[in-house]
Amino acid sequence: MMDAFPKLIADALHHEWGSSLSSRKIVSRITNANERAVKNWFEARNGPSGENLVELMRHSDAVLEAMLSASGRGGRLQAIKLETMEKPLRELLSLIDHERRNAGLH
């Protein structure tokens, strides 16, 4: 599995940011890693360190999903996305309910 790690990361990086030079610069800024290291990640020569991996997961659903899947916890991303959406949806429903009551519709 560890031989596949750089490929897993490279695929996720390409999926999230594409393959351009500017995408490498963005990832370099996000992680504070030097551009040569980031180039190696994009080319699957090696993978990021733990700290850089955490930063990538913080900014990229593709990297997060790849790592969750590799760890056998792929279904967890869907739960995370649902949890993230739940609070604003509840607030919106509450606002709609409030407006209906004020308009005498409820």
Buried (B, 14 or more C-beta within 10 A) or exposed (E): EEEEBBEBBBBBBBBBBEEEEEBBEBBBEBBEBEEEBBBBBBEBEEBBEEEBBBBBBEBBBBBBBBBBBBEEEEEBBEEEEEEEEEEEEEEEEEEEEEEEEEEEEE
